[in-house]
């Protein structure tokens, strides 16, 4: 696959619904975080929870022209229940007295014939209107909860309703600002026709009538890899991995009747897991090192009589690849009555078995499960052996909404058919890259599950034919070497992980730029570089890395 080095280009190239975006240099990544025009003005794509897709932006613009009051902005969600949660969040966090937030529900036309059912469904959206001054709060909800409208759903609704919205706006509402609206709709439709042609040409589309079947296959695929005895009715598909974590936490708050008790975030996690635990419920105890000493401290807290609602952890953690002692955590949970939620995205279900030691397993299907970096999805899986199982099952039976958009489910199913074989190849490549990096005199540290002191905890979870995954992080002894290596390596550079191609980023800069001093207190170096190893031919990948490392070594001696 050709590797783009153009700021703002989608990763993969020429992919309408790409999940990652190109930030080709260290300086560009800093520029993005600082909001510098030379970077931000070129960002035509981005990770979907942080960057609102152009189709969704266009739909919002038309909805605002037709329905917004003066100075109102909008955010689009896939259901009324989701929109209500966003409204509640804005009202709770806003400094405006009695902050006015409205919800508008819209649906597209249902198919009228069997033929139409192959390409047409009755789609629903819920639009939240709020004062423009509160846009940052609405965007925070979109990011943290991970349940904003997907780009494909936005595109579908835009193509179904766009011309009508344009027409009604032109007849009486405020005039359009910016580019010519009619030409923008035409351009969107032309782009979609091209994308559809490309995707159908390469066999990446399925008849929309098979969406229900695709979801059933996905649930069965996930359940069978976790355990042959696990029924697929315990697998709940979500619209992103973060959405799975958010919904799990919401369920705990609503079912365990411990709203005054804090949760524990064990280990240094991906940023929004901690945000969810901070911003909903009673708060969080953060054990950022996530090691055995941290577990001793948690046990002391519990022994001293402070109850907790739950413990959330990653297995292993991103980006430090530490594995928590789930066996000991399970014993503490049984003794002190708290729920355990494990995110197994980095390890993934082909490599590790975590469900025995927790009540809920969450995972981002966007990552290695899909691999193609062109669709978002997540899963939340209940452990039938959990003492909370009946409570959770009853709650979900009554409250769970299937909001994974049909087209996204179809792509997930197609992408994931060979995910086990891809995972094994990624495991193999990662071990070779690890051995290569361990020989470099420029590196101070290499983080990988098999090299960490917590390896014994990972091995206790590892399946007989499992490996250690494709994620690793490296820290150079000197920042200049890190910058030189990153700027010169001829690989895809941007956010996300678990892609079929190797993807690299200066992780601390990208995810924690505003708190670099804080994360270093938890052992995360500000110049840490994270690699998600892909499916490239092994020697080809090693040669690419060697070329960049050699360049860094040459400038190091200048």
C-alpha positions as CSV (number, residue, x, y, z in Angstrom):
1,X,0.0,0.0,0.0
2,X,1.4,3.4,-1.0
3,X,2.2,5.4,2.2
4,X,1.0,9.0,2.2
5,X,3.2,11.7,3.6
6,X,0.7,14.5,3.0
7,X,-0.7,16.3,6.1
8,X,-4.4,15.5,6.6
9,X,-4.6,12.7,4.0
10,X,-6.7,9.7,5.0
11,X,-5.1,6.5,6.1
12,X,-5.5,4.3,4.1
13,X,-5.1,6.5,1.0
14,X,-8.3,7.4,-0.9
15,X,-10.6,5.9,1.7
16,X,-13.8,7.9,2.2
17,X,-14.4,6.5,5.7
18,X,-10.8,6.2,6.8
19,X,-10.2,5.8,10.6
20,X,-6.8,7.3,10.7
21,X,-5.2,10.5,9.2
22,X,-1.6,11.4,8.1
23,X,0.5,13.5,10.4
24,X,3.8,12.8,8.7
25,X,6.3,14.6,10.9
26,X,6.9,15.3,14.6
27,X,6.5,19.0,13.9
28,X,3.1,18.4,12.2
29,X,1.9,16.4,15.2
30,X,2.8,19.3,17.5
31,X,1.3,21.7,15.1
32,X,-2.0,19.8,15.1
33,X,-2.1,19.7,18.9
34,X,-1.4,23.4,19.1
35,X,-4.0,24.2,16.5
36,X,-1.5,25.8,14.1
37,X,-3.1,26.8,10.8
38,X,-0.5,25.2,8.5
39,X,-1.6,21.8,9.9
40,X,-5.2,22.3,10.9
41,X,-6.3,23.8,7.6
42,X,-5.1,20.7,5.8
43,X,-7.0,18.2,8.0
44,X,-9.6,16.7,5.8
45,X,-9.8,13.5,7.7
46,X,-9.3,12.3,11.3
47,X,-10.0,9.7,13.9
48,X,-13.8,9.7,14.0
49,X,-14.3,10.3,17.8
50,X,-12.1,13.4,17.5
51,X,-12.8,14.7,14.0
52,X,-16.3,15.2,12.6
53,X,-16.5,13.7,9.1
54,X,-17.2,16.1,6.2
55,X,-20.5,14.3,5.4
56,X,-21.6,14.7,9.0
57,X,-20.6,18.4,9.0
58,X,-22.5,19.0,5.8
59,X,-25.6,17.3,7.2
60,X,-25.3,19.5,10.4
61,X,-25.0,22.6,8.3
62,X,-28.2,21.8,6.4
63,X,-30.1,20.9,9.6
64,X,-29.0,24.1,11.2
65,X,-30.2,26.1,8.2
66,X,-33.6,24.5,8.5
67,X,-34.1,24.0,12.2
68,X,-31.6,25.9,14.4
69,X,-32.6,29.0,16.4
70,X,-30.3,32.0,16.5
71,X,-26.8,31.2,17.6
72,X,-27.5,27.4,17.9
73,X,-25.2,24.6,16.8
74,X,-26.0,21.0,16.4
75,X,-24.6,17.5,17.0
76,X,-26.1,14.4,15.3
77,X,-26.6,11.0,17.1
78,X,-28.0,7.7,15.9
79,X,-31.0,7.6,18.4
80,X,-33.1,9.6,20.7
81,X,-31.8,7.8,23.8
82,X,-28.2,8.8,22.8
83,X,-29.3,12.3,22.2
84,X,-30.9,12.5,25.6
85,X,-27.6,11.4,27.2
86,X,-25.8,14.2,25.4
87,X,-28.4,16.7,26.4
88,X,-28.1,15.6,30.0
89,X,-24.3,15.9,29.8
90,X,-24.4,19.4,28.4
91,X,-26.9,20.6,31.0
92,X,-24.9,19.1,33.8
93,X,-21.6,20.6,32.7
94,X,-22.8,24.0,31.3
95,X,-22.2,27.2,33.2
96,X,-25.2,28.7,31.6
97,X,-28.3,28.9,33.8
98,X,-31.0,26.6,32.5
99,X,-29.0,25.8,29.4
100,X,-31.5,25.3,26.6
101,X,-30.9,22.0,24.7
102,X,-33.4,20.7,22.2
103,X,-33.7,17.3,20.3
104,X,-35.1,16.8,16.9
105,X,-35.8,13.3,15.6
106,X,-35.7,12.6,11.8
107,X,-36.1,9.5,9.7
108,X,-35.4,8.7,6.1
109,X,-38.0,7.1,3.9
110,X,-38.5,3.3,4.2
111,X,-38.0,1.1,1.2
112,X,-41.1,0.4,-0.8
113,X,-40.1,-2.6,-2.8
114,X,-37.9,-5.7,-2.3
115,X,-35.4,-4.3,-4.8
116,X,-35.2,-1.0,-2.8
117,X,-34.5,-3.1,0.4
118,X,-31.1,-4.0,-1.1
119,X,-29.9,-0.4,-0.9
120,X,-32.4,1.5,1.2
121,X,-33.4,1.3,4.9
122,X,-35.4,3.5,7.2
123,X,-32.6,5.3,9.0
124,X,-33.1,7.4,12.2
125,X,-31.1,10.2,13.6
126,X,-31.6,12.5,16.6
127,X,-30.2,16.0,16.4
128,X,-29.2,17.9,19.5
129,X,-29.4,21.7,19.2
130,X,-27.6,23.8,21.8
131,X,-26.2,27.3,22.3
132,X,-23.1,27.7,20.1
133,X,-21.1,28.6,23.2
134,X,-21.5,25.1,24.5
135,X,-20.2,23.3,21.4
136,X,-17.1,22.2,23.3
137,X,-19.3,20.3,25.7
138,X,-21.2,18.6,22.9
139,X,-17.9,17.7,21.2
140,X,-16.6,16.3,24.5
141,X,-19.6,14.0,24.8
142,X,-19.1,12.9,21.2
143,X,-15.5,12.0,22.0
144,X,-15.9,10.4,25.4
145,X,-19.0,8.4,24.8
146,X,-18.1,7.3,21.3
147,X,-21.7,7.1,20.1
148,X,-21.9,10.0,17.6
149,X,-23.5,9.3,14.2
150,X,-21.1,7.3,12.0
151,X,-19.8,8.8,8.8
152,X,-21.6,6.2,6.7
153,X,-24.9,6.9,8.5
154,X,-24.3,10.6,8.0
155,X,-23.6,10.1,4.4
156,X,-26.7,7.9,3.9
157,X,-29.0,10.5,5.5
158,X,-27.4,13.3,3.6
159,X,-28.0,11.5,0.3
160,X,-31.6,10.7,1.2
161,X,-32.5,14.1,2.7
162,X,-29.9,16.5,1.5
163,X,-31.7,18.0,-1.6
164,X,-34.9,18.5,0.4
165,X,-33.1,20.2,3.2
166,X,-31.3,22.4,0.6
167,X,-34.6,23.3,-1.0
168,X,-36.4,24.2,2.2
169,X,-33.5,26.2,3.4
170,X,-33.3,28.2,0.2
171,X,-37.0,29.0,0.4
172,X,-37.1,30.7,3.7
173,X,-34.4,30.2,6.2
174,X,-31.1,32.0,6.7
175,X,-29.0,32.1,3.5
176,X,-26.2,29.6,3.3
177,X,-22.7,30.8,4.3
178,X,-19.6,29.6,2.5
179,X,-19.5,27.4,-0.5
180,X,-22.3,26.9,-3.0
181,X,-24.7,24.4,-1.3
182,X,-26.0,22.8,-4.5
183,X,-22.6,22.0,-5.8
184,X,-21.5,20.6,-2.5
185,X,-24.4,18.1,-2.5
186,X,-23.5,17.1,-6.1
187,X,-19.9,16.7,-5.1
188,X,-20.8,14.5,-2.2
189,X,-23.0,12.3,-4.4
190,X,-20.3,12.0,-7.0
191,X,-17.7,11.1,-4.4
192,X,-20.1,8.4,-3.0
193,X,-20.6,7.0,-6.5
194,X,-16.9,6.7,-7.0
195,X,-16.4,5.2,-3.5
196,X,-19.2,2.7,-4.1
197,X,-17.6,1.7,-7.5
198,X,-14.2,1.1,-5.9
199,X,-15.6,-0.8,-3.0
200,X,-17.9,-3.0,-5.1
201,X,-15.1,-3.5,-7.6
202,X,-13.0,-5.1,-4.9
203,X,-15.8,-7.0,-3.2
204,X,-16.1,-4.8,-0.1
205,X,-19.9,-4.3,-0.2
206,X,-22.9,-6.4,0.8
207,X,-26.6,-6.1,0.1
208,X,-28.2,-4.0,2.9
209,X,-30.7,-6.8,3.3
210,X,-27.9,-8.8,4.9
211,X,-27.2,-6.3,7.7
212,X,-29.1,-8.3,10.3
213,X,-27.3,-11.5,9.3
214,X,-23.9,-9.7,9.3
215,X,-24.5,-8.6,12.9
216,X,-25.5,-12.2,13.9
217,X,-22.3,-13.5,12.3
218,X,-20.2,-10.8,14.1
219,X,-21.7,-11.8,17.5
220,X,-21.1,-15.5,16.8
221,X,-17.5,-14.8,15.6
222,X,-16.6,-12.9,18.7
223,X,-18.3,-15.4,21.1
224,X,-16.7,-18.4,19.5
225,X,-13.2,-16.9,19.8
226,X,-13.7,-16.0,23.4
227,X,-15.1,-19.4,24.4
228,X,-16.9,-22.3,22.6
229,X,-19.4,-22.3,25.5
230,X,-20.2,-18.6,25.3
231,X,-23.6,-17.9,23.7
232,X,-23.6,-15.1,21.2
233,X,-26.6,-13.5,23.0
234,X,-23.9,-12.3,25.5
235,X,-22.2,-10.2,22.9
236,X,-23.5,-6.7,22.4
237,X,-22.3,-4.7,19.4
238,X,-21.5,-1.1,19.9
239,X,-20.6,1.7,17.5
240,X,-17.0,2.0,18.9
241,X,-14.8,0.5,21.4
242,X,-15.0,3.6,23.7
243,X,-18.8,3.3,23.4
244,X,-18.6,-0.2,24.8
245,X,-16.6,1.1,27.8
246,X,-19.1,4.0,28.2
247,X,-22.1,1.7,28.1
248,X,-20.5,-0.7,30.5
249,X,-19.9,2.1,33.0
250,X,-23.4,3.4,32.5
251,X,-24.8,0.0,33.2
252,X,-22.8,-0.3,36.5
253,X,-24.1,3.1,37.6
254,X,-27.7,2.1,36.9
255,X,-27.7,-1.5,38.3
256,X,-25.4,-1.8,41.2
257,X,-27.0,0.9,43.4
258,X,-23.6,2.2,44.4
259,X,-23.7,5.6,42.9
260,X,-21.8,7.2,45.7
261,X,-18.8,4.8,45.3
262,X,-15.9,5.6,43.0
263,X,-14.5,3.3,40.4
264,X,-10.8,2.3,40.0
265,X,-8.9,2.9,36.8
266,X,-6.0,0.4,37.1
267,X,-3.0,1.1,34.9
268,X,-2.3,4.0,32.6
269,X,-5.1,3.8,30.1
270,X,-6.2,5.3,26.8
271,X,-7.2,8.9,27.7
272,X,-11.0,8.6,27.3
273,X,-11.4,5.6,29.6
274,X,-10.2,7.8,32.4
275,X,-12.4,10.7,31.2
276,X,-15.5,8.5,31.4
277,X,-14.7,7.4,34.9
278,X,-14.0,11.0,36.0
279,X,-17.0,12.7,34.4
280,X,-19.8,10.2,35.2
281,X,-20.6,8.8,38.6
282,X,-18.8,9.5,41.8
283,X,-15.3,9.7,40.4
284,X,-12.3,7.6,40.1
285,X,-9.3,6.3,42.0
286,X,-6.4,6.3,39.5
287,X,-3.7,3.7,40.0
288,X,-1.6,4.8,37.1
289,X,1.3,2.4,37.4
290,X,-1.0,-0.6,37.3
291,X,1.7,-2.9,38.8
292,X,1.8,-5.3,41.8
293,X,2.6,-2.4,44.2
294,X,-0.5,-0.6,42.9
295,X,-2.5,-3.7,43.6
296,X,-1.1,-3.8,47.2
297,X,-2.2,-0.2,47.6
298,X,-5.7,-0.9,46.3
299,X,-6.0,-3.9,48.6
300,X,-5.0,-1.7,51.6
301,X,-7.8,0.8,50.6
302,X,-10.3,-2.0,50.4
303,X,-9.1,-3.5,53.7
304,X,-9.5,-0.2,55.4
305,X,-13.2,-0.2,54.5
306,X,-13.6,2.0,51.4
307,X,-15.9,0.2,49.0
308,X,-15.6,0.7,45.2
309,X,-18.1,0.4,42.4
310,X,-15.8,-1.2,39.8
311,X,-12.3,-1.7,38.4
312,X,-11.5,-0.9,34.8
313,X,-8.3,-1.9,33.1
314,X,-6.7,-2.6,29.8
315,X,-5.0,-5.9,29.0
316,X,-2.3,-5.1,28.2
317,X,-2.2,-1.3,28.6
318,X,-1.8,1.3,25.9
319,X,0.9,2.5,25.4
320,X,3.1,0.9,28.1
321,X,2.0,-2.7,27.5
322,X,1.7,-3.6,31.1
323,X,-0.5,-6.5,32.0
324,X,-2.5,-6.3,35.3
325,X,-2.7,-9.3,37.6
326,X,-6.2,-10.3,36.7
327,X,-6.2,-13.4,38.8
328,X,-5.5,-11.4,42.0
329,X,-7.9,-8.7,40.9
330,X,-10.7,-11.3,40.5
331,X,-10.0,-12.6,44.0
332,X,-10.3,-9.0,45.4
333,X,-13.5,-8.4,43.5
334,X,-15.0,-11.5,44.9
335,X,-14.0,-10.6,48.4
336,X,-14.9,-6.9,48.3
337,X,-17.9,-7.0,45.9
338,X,-17.0,-4.8,42.9
339,X,-17.3,-5.4,39.2
340,X,-14.3,-5.8,36.9
341,X,-14.3,-4.5,33.3
342,X,-11.4,-5.5,31.1
343,X,-10.6,-3.9,27.7
344,X,-8.8,-6.6,25.7
345,X,-8.3,-4.6,22.5
346,X,-4.5,-4.5,22.6
347,X,-4.1,-8.2,23.5
348,X,-7.2,-9.3,21.4
349,X,-9.3,-12.4,21.7
350,X,-7.1,-14.5,19.5
351,X,-4.2,-14.2,22.0
352,X,-5.6,-13.9,25.5
353,X,-8.5,-15.2,27.5
354,X,-9.6,-12.6,30.1
355,X,-13.3,-13.4,30.5
356,X,-12.7,-15.9,33.3
357,X,-11.4,-13.1,35.5
358,X,-13.9,-10.3,34.9
359,X,-17.6,-9.5,34.6
360,X,-17.5,-7.6,31.3
361,X,-15.1,-7.6,28.4
362,X,-15.0,-4.6,26.1
363,X,-13.1,-4.4,22.8
364,X,-12.6,-2.0,19.9
365,X,-13.6,-3.9,16.8
366,X,-12.1,-0.9,14.9
367,X,-8.7,-2.3,15.5
368,X,-7.2,-5.7,14.6
369,X,-10.6,-7.3,14.4
370,X,-11.4,-5.1,11.3
371,X,-7.8,-4.3,10.3
372,X,-8.8,-2.3,7.2
373,X,-9.1,1.0,9.1
374,X,-12.3,2.0,7.4
375,X,-15.0,1.3,9.9
376,X,-15.7,1.9,13.6
377,X,-17.2,-0.7,16.0
378,X,-17.0,-2.2,19.4
379,X,-18.2,-5.0,21.6
380,X,-19.3,-5.5,25.1
381,X,-19.4,-9.1,26.3
382,X,-21.0,-10.4,29.5
383,X,-19.5,-13.3,31.5
384,X,-22.3,-15.7,32.2
385,X,-20.4,-16.9,35.3
386,X,-20.4,-13.4,36.8
387,X,-22.4,-12.9,40.0
388,X,-23.9,-9.8,38.4
389,X,-24.8,-11.7,35.2
390,X,-28.6,-11.7,35.8
391,X,-28.7,-8.1,36.9
392,X,-26.7,-7.0,33.8
393,X,-28.7,-9.3,31.4
394,X,-32.0,-8.0,32.7
395,X,-30.9,-4.5,32.3
396,X,-29.6,-4.9,28.8
397,X,-32.7,-6.8,27.7
398,X,-34.7,-3.8,28.7
399,X,-32.3,-1.0,27.8
400,X,-29.7,-2.0,25.2
401,X,-30.1,-0.3,21.8
402,X,-28.5,-1.7,18.7
403,X,-27.2,1.5,17.1
404,X,-24.4,0.0,15.0
405,X,-25.3,1.3,11.5
406,X,-26.2,-1.4,9.0
407,X,-23.5,-0.5,6.5
408,X,-20.8,-0.4,9.3
409,X,-21.8,-3.9,10.4
410,X,-21.5,-5.2,6.9
411,X,-18.0,-3.8,6.5
412,X,-17.0,-5.1,9.9
413,X,-18.2,-8.6,9.0
414,X,-16.4,-8.6,5.7
415,X,-13.2,-7.2,7.2
416,X,-13.0,-9.6,10.1
417,X,-13.4,-12.9,8.2
418,X,-9.6,-13.5,8.4
419,X,-8.8,-11.7,11.5
420,X,-7.3,-14.7,13.3
421,X,-4.8,-15.4,10.5
422,X,-4.0,-11.7,10.4
423,X,-3.4,-11.6,14.1
424,X,-0.9,-14.5,13.9
425,X,1.0,-12.8,11.2
426,X,1.1,-9.5,13.2
427,X,2.3,-11.4,16.2
428,X,5.2,-12.9,14.2
429,X,6.2,-9.5,12.7
430,X,6.1,-7.9,16.1
431,X,8.5,-10.3,17.6
432,X,10.9,-9.7,14.7
433,X,10.6,-5.9,15.1
434,X,11.2,-6.3,18.8
435,X,14.4,-8.2,18.3
436,X,15.5,-5.6,15.8
437,X,14.9,-2.7,18.2
438,X,16.5,-4.4,21.2
439,X,19.8,-4.2,19.4
440,X,19.8,-0.5,18.8
441,X,22.1,1.6,20.9
442,X,19.9,4.7,20.4
443,X,17.0,3.2,22.3
444,X,16.5,3.5,26.0
445,X,13.4,1.3,26.4
446,X,11.3,-1.0,24.3
447,X,7.8,-1.8,25.7
448,X,6.2,-5.0,24.7
449,X,4.1,-7.5,26.7
450,X,6.8,-10.2,26.6
451,X,9.6,-7.8,27.8
452,X,7.7,-6.3,30.8
453,X,8.0,-7.4,34.4
454,X,4.3,-8.1,34.1
455,X,4.9,-10.9,31.5
456,X,3.9,-13.5,34.0
457,X,0.5,-12.0,34.3
458,X,0.1,-11.9,30.5
459,X,1.3,-15.5,30.2
460,X,-1.4,-16.6,32.7
461,X,-4.0,-15.3,30.2
462,X,-2.3,-16.3,26.9
463,X,-4.0,-18.9,24.9
464,X,-1.9,-22.0,23.9
465,X,-1.5,-20.7,20.3
466,X,-1.6,-17.0,21.2
467,X,1.0,-14.4,20.9
468,X,1.8,-11.0,22.4
469,X,0.0,-8.8,19.9
470,X,1.2,-6.1,17.5
471,X,1.5,-3.0,19.7
472,X,4.9,-1.8,21.0
473,X,6.4,1.5,22.2
474,X,9.9,2.7,22.1
475,X,11.8,5.5,23.9
476,X,15.0,7.0,22.5
477,X,17.8,8.1,24.8
478,X,17.7,11.5,23.1
479,X,14.7,13.4,21.7
480,X,16.6,14.5,18.5
481,X,17.0,10.8,17.6
482,X,13.3,10.1,18.2
483,X,12.3,13.0,15.9
484,X,14.8,12.0,13.2
485,X,13.6,8.4,13.2
486,X,9.9,9.3,13.1
487,X,10.3,12.0,10.4
488,X,12.3,9.6,8.2
489,X,10.5,6.3,8.6
490,X,8.5,5.5,5.4
491,X,5.4,4.1,7.2
492,X,1.9,5.3,7.7
493,X,1.9,7.9,10.5
494,X,-1.2,8.7,12.5
495,X,-3.6,7.7,15.3
496,X,-5.3,4.3,15.8
497,X,-3.8,0.8,16.0
498,X,-4.5,-2.7,15.0
499,X,-4.3,-1.9,11.3
500,X,-3.3,-4.3,8.6
501,X,-0.4,-1.9,7.8
502,X,2.2,-0.7,10.3
503,X,1.1,2.6,11.8
504,X,3.3,4.8,13.9
505,X,2.9,7.9,16.0
506,X,4.6,10.0,18.7
507,X,2.0,8.8,21.1
508,X,2.5,11.1,24.1
509,X,2.5,14.2,21.8
510,X,-0.7,13.1,20.0
511,X,-2.7,11.9,23.0
512,X,-1.4,13.9,26.0
513,X,0.2,17.1,24.6
514,X,-1.4,19.3,27.2
515,X,-0.2,17.1,30.1
516,X,3.2,15.9,29.3
517,X,4.6,16.6,32.8
518,X,1.7,14.7,34.3
519,X,2.0,11.5,32.2
520,X,5.8,11.4,33.0
521,X,4.8,10.9,36.6
522,X,3.2,7.7,35.6
523,X,6.2,6.4,33.6
524,X,5.1,7.6,30.1
525,X,8.0,9.4,28.4
526,X,7.0,12.6,26.6
527,X,8.9,11.4,23.5
528,X,7.5,7.9,23.5
529,X,6.9,6.5,19.9
530,X,4.2,3.9,19.5
531,X,4.1,1.3,16.7
532,X,1.2,-0.9,15.7
533,X,2.8,-3.6,13.6
534,X,1.1,-4.7,10.4
535,X,1.1,-7.4,7.8
536,X,4.0,-6.2,5.6
537,X,6.5,-8.9,4.5
538,X,8.8,-9.2,7.5
539,X,12.1,-8.4,5.8
540,X,10.6,-5.5,4.0
541,X,9.3,-4.0,7.2
542,X,12.6,-4.5,9.0
543,X,14.4,-2.8,6.1
544,X,12.1,0.2,6.3
545,X,12.7,0.5,10.1
546,X,16.5,0.0,9.6
547,X,16.7,2.8,7.0
548,X,15.1,5.3,9.4
549,X,17.1,4.1,12.4
550,X,20.3,4.4,10.4
551,X,19.5,7.9,9.5
552,X,18.9,8.8,13.1
553,X,22.2,7.2,14.1
554,X,24.1,9.1,11.4
555,X,22.7,12.5,12.6
556,X,23.4,11.4,16.2
557,X,27.1,11.3,15.4
558,X,27.2,14.5,13.5
